[in-house]
């Protein structure tokens, strides 16, 4: 079990009477477990498309959360996840900050995105 997972489970007990925080923590535990999943028992995938994580999070809420609300909770120091939120070619990802992450899978997905780009000049436009 990861340190982040232990912390979230402990906070879930502390906040068990606070319905909103309980749902937030349950959503993050689910997202974290997806980030920690591995494909062959070795390193974890460690990343999810942002929209997938947002959809998972909304599934735990009583009402659909706004994107900015999700992002606020996701990065909140007390109970958020230890992740990076990155945008590559207009696609956002959540990447777990951990040594157990297989970054090569993420880089492979980036390579596939780059391969799909038709306009080479826009691919390297750093002014975006």
C-alpha positions, -999 to +999 in steps of 0.1 A: +000+000+000+014+034-009+019+062+016-007+083-002-032+055-001-027+050+037-031+087+043-064+088+023-078+058+041-069+074+074-085+107+065-116+087+053-120+075+089-114+110+104-140+126+080-165+098+080-193+122+092-185+147+065-204+133+035-187+156+009-151+148+021-160+112+024-170+111-013-140+132-023-117+108-005-134+077-019-131+091-054-094+099-049-087+064-035-103+049-066-082+072-089-051+064-069-056+027-072-060+031-110-027+051-111-010+023-091-023-005-112+004-024-131+002-044-163+026-072-154+031-069-116+060-046-119+059-008-122+025+010-121+011+028-151+011+060-131-010+082-154-046+087-165-061+110-190-074+140-170-109+135-184-110+099-172-100+109-137-125+137-137-152+113-148-143+089-120-143+117-094-178+129-106-191+093-102-185+096-065-202+130-061-239+136-055-238+161-083-214+166-112-184+186-099-171+215-120-136+210-135-121+237-113-137+221-082-121+187-091-087+204-098-089+222-064-095+190-045-070+170-066-042+193-057-053+202-022-024+197+002-044+181+030-061+153+011-052+157-026-031+133-046+006+136-052+003+142-089+014+164-118-013+177-141+003+182-176-010+192-210+005+177-241-010+185-275-042+197-260-046+165-240-044+167-202-030+140-180-026+132-143+008+117-136+015+102-102+046+115-084+062+082-075+092+059-081+068+031-088+055+047-121+065+033-155+070+065-173+078+046-205+041+038-209+032+075-207+060+084-232+047+057-255+013+073-255+028+107-261+047+092-291+014+079-304-002+113-301+027+130-318+025+104-346-011+114-352-003+150-356-006+161-392+011+195-391+047+192-381+051+229-376+023+231-350+037+201-332+067+221-322+051+254-317+061+263-281+041+295-280+008+276-271 
